[in-house]
């Protein structure tokens, strides 16, 4: 993901738009950094990140925004629902994997953490808490089957994922409005990985 740092004025504007009165001391342009990154499946909205470097530990808040209104990425799919309602979400065969990676990164799943694996060997070394790896939205898996139903706009992806710390082959159904359903197909054992 390519981040673009916001200048001082835009950082001040973002801070004033996202903070509540009780959070006035949490962010200041002196100790905080604001940046944004384009997402290939949203038309005009981008991912914004606000980081406070003066706290221990350093903390970061992420938002989806058009630069005016900010939807906090709170672990639910509500911010994505707002994008769907605004007509912002556009899923294609070229961006569906980036969308699934983004969804797994920002929407908590009842089954636990999920990450699409680039290849099976990665399952033995990947760290679920490695933010850089989780944010590789454009990471493409080597083994993938992708079907797009043109009439419904739905996608069906079969690939290897890390499913709550276990390597699995899974069916990932993505509806035209961005809802995701994951169905484990088979467990992949360590002897298959080596």
C-alpha positions as CSV (number, residue, x, y, z in Angstrom):
1,X,0.0,0.0,0.0
2,X,1.3,3.4,-0.9
3,X,0.7,6.1,1.8
4,X,0.7,9.9,1.1
5,X,1.5,12.1,4.1
6,X,-0.9,15.0,4.6
7,X,0.5,18.5,5.0
8,X,0.1,20.4,8.3
9,X,-3.2,22.1,7.3
10,X,-4.9,18.9,6.1
11,X,-3.6,17.1,9.2
12,X,-5.2,19.8,11.4
13,X,-8.4,19.6,9.4
14,X,-8.5,15.8,9.8
15,X,-7.9,16.0,13.5
16,X,-10.6,18.6,14.0
17,X,-13.1,16.4,12.0
18,X,-12.4,13.1,13.8
19,X,-11.8,14.0,17.4
20,X,-14.5,14.4,20.0
21,X,-14.3,16.9,22.8
22,X,-12.9,14.3,25.2
23,X,-10.2,13.4,22.7
24,X,-8.8,16.9,22.3
25,X,-5.5,16.1,24.0
26,X,-5.0,12.8,22.1
27,X,-4.1,14.4,18.8
28,X,-2.0,17.4,17.9
29,X,-0.3,18.2,14.6
30,X,3.0,18.3,16.5
31,X,2.9,14.8,17.8
32,X,0.6,13.2,15.2
33,X,0.8,12.2,11.6
34,X,-2.0,11.9,9.1
35,X,-1.7,10.1,5.8
36,X,-4.0,8.5,3.1
37,X,-3.9,5.8,0.6
38,X,-6.1,5.0,-2.5
39,X,-8.1,1.8,-2.5
40,X,-8.9,0.3,-6.0
41,X,-12.4,-0.7,-5.1
42,X,-13.7,2.7,-3.9
43,X,-14.4,5.4,-6.5
44,X,-13.4,8.5,-4.6
45,X,-13.0,7.6,-0.9
46,X,-9.6,6.6,0.5
47,X,-8.2,5.0,3.6
48,X,-6.9,7.6,6.1
49,X,-4.6,6.9,9.0
50,X,-4.0,9.1,12.0
51,X,-1.1,8.1,14.3
52,X,-0.2,9.6,17.7
53,X,3.5,9.3,18.2
54,X,3.6,10.9,21.7
55,X,1.7,8.1,23.5
56,X,3.2,4.9,24.7
57,X,2.4,2.7,23.0
58,X,2.0,4.6,19.8
59,X,-1.5,4.2,18.5
60,X,-3.2,4.5,15.2
61,X,-6.8,5.0,14.1
62,X,-7.9,4.3,10.5
63,X,-10.9,5.8,8.6
64,X,-12.5,5.7,5.2
65,X,-13.1,9.2,4.0
66,X,-13.6,11.6,1.1
67,X,-11.6,14.2,3.1
68,X,-14.8,15.7,4.5
69,X,-16.6,12.9,6.4
70,X,-14.7,10.2,8.2
71,X,-16.0,6.7,9.0
72,X,-13.9,5.1,11.7
73,X,-12.8,1.5,10.9
74,X,-14.2,0.0,14.2
75,X,-13.9,-3.7,13.3
76,X,-17.5,-3.9,12.0
77,X,-18.5,-3.7,8.3
78,X,-20.6,-0.6,9.0
79,X,-18.1,1.8,7.3
80,X,-18.2,-0.5,4.2
81,X,-22.0,-0.5,4.3
82,X,-21.8,3.4,4.2
83,X,-19.6,3.1,1.0
84,X,-22.1,0.7,-0.6
85,X,-25.0,3.1,0.2
86,X,-23.0,6.0,-1.2
87,X,-22.4,4.0,-4.5
88,X,-18.6,4.0,-3.8
89,X,-17.9,0.2,-3.9
90,X,-17.0,-1.2,-7.3
91,X,-15.8,-4.8,-7.4
92,X,-14.1,-6.2,-10.4
93,X,-12.0,-9.3,-11.2
94,X,-8.9,-7.0,-11.0
95,X,-9.6,-5.6,-7.5
96,X,-11.6,-8.5,-5.8
97,X,-8.5,-9.9,-4.0
98,X,-7.5,-6.4,-2.8
99,X,-11.0,-6.0,-1.5
100,X,-11.0,-9.4,0.3
101,X,-7.5,-8.6,1.9
102,X,-8.9,-5.2,3.0
103,X,-12.0,-6.7,4.4
104,X,-10.1,-9.4,6.4
105,X,-7.7,-6.6,7.7
106,X,-10.5,-4.3,9.0
107,X,-13.6,-6.4,9.7
108,X,-13.5,-8.8,12.6
109,X,-14.6,-12.3,11.7
110,X,-16.4,-14.5,14.2
111,X,-14.1,-17.3,13.2
112,X,-11.0,-15.2,14.1
113,X,-8.2,-13.6,12.0
114,X,-8.0,-14.5,8.3
115,X,-5.3,-13.7,5.8
116,X,-5.1,-14.8,2.1
117,X,-1.8,-16.6,1.7
118,X,0.5,-15.8,-1.2
119,X,1.5,-19.5,-1.1
120,X,1.4,-22.4,1.3
121,X,5.0,-21.9,2.5
122,X,4.0,-18.5,3.9
123,X,1.6,-20.2,6.4
124,X,4.6,-21.5,8.4
125,X,6.2,-18.0,8.8
126,X,3.4,-15.4,8.7
127,X,2.6,-13.5,11.9
128,X,-1.0,-12.5,12.2
129,X,0.0,-9.3,14.1
130,X,2.5,-8.2,11.4
131,X,0.7,-5.1,10.2
132,X,2.8,-4.7,7.1
133,X,1.8,-8.2,5.9
134,X,-1.9,-7.7,6.8
135,X,-2.0,-4.5,4.8
136,X,-0.6,-6.0,1.6
137,X,-4.0,-5.6,-0.1
138,X,-2.5,-6.2,-3.5
139,X,-0.8,-9.5,-2.4
140,X,-2.0,-12.1,-5.0
141,X,-2.1,-15.8,-4.1
142,X,-0.3,-18.3,-6.4
143,X,-3.2,-20.8,-6.2
144,X,-6.5,-19.3,-6.8
145,X,-9.8,-20.1,-8.6
146,X,-11.9,-17.0,-9.3
147,X,-15.4,-17.0,-10.8
148,X,-17.5,-13.9,-11.4
149,X,-21.2,-14.1,-12.0
150,X,-21.9,-11.2,-14.3
151,X,-25.6,-11.3,-13.8
152,X,-25.6,-11.1,-10.0
153,X,-22.2,-9.3,-9.6
154,X,-21.1,-11.9,-7.0
155,X,-17.7,-13.5,-6.9
156,X,-16.5,-17.0,-5.7
157,X,-12.9,-17.3,-4.8
158,X,-11.2,-20.5,-3.8
159,X,-7.7,-20.1,-2.4
160,X,-5.5,-20.9,0.6
161,X,-5.9,-18.7,3.7
162,X,-4.8,-18.6,7.3
163,X,-8.0,-19.2,9.1
164,X,-7.7,-18.5,12.8
165,X,-4.0,-19.5,12.7
166,X,-4.6,-22.7,10.7
167,X,-3.8,-23.0,6.9
168,X,-7.0,-23.9,5.0
169,X,-8.3,-24.0,1.5
170,X,-11.4,-22.0,1.6
171,X,-14.3,-20.8,-0.5
172,X,-14.8,-17.0,-0.2
173,X,-18.1,-15.8,-1.5
174,X,-18.3,-12.0,-2.1
175,X,-21.7,-10.5,-2.9
176,X,-22.1,-7.6,-5.3
177,X,-22.5,-5.3,-2.2
178,X,-19.2,-6.5,-0.6
179,X,-20.5,-8.9,2.0
180,X,-18.1,-11.8,2.5
181,X,-18.8,-15.4,3.6
182,X,-15.9,-17.8,4.2
183,X,-16.4,-21.6,4.0
184,X,-13.4,-23.7,5.0
185,X,-13.0,-26.5,2.4
186,X,-10.1,-28.5,3.8
187,X,-7.4,-28.2,6.4
188,X,-3.8,-28.0,5.0
189,X,-1.3,-29.8,7.1
190,X,2.4,-28.8,7.6
191,X,3.6,-31.8,5.6
192,X,1.8,-30.3,2.6
193,X,3.5,-26.9,3.2
194,X,7.1,-28.3,3.1
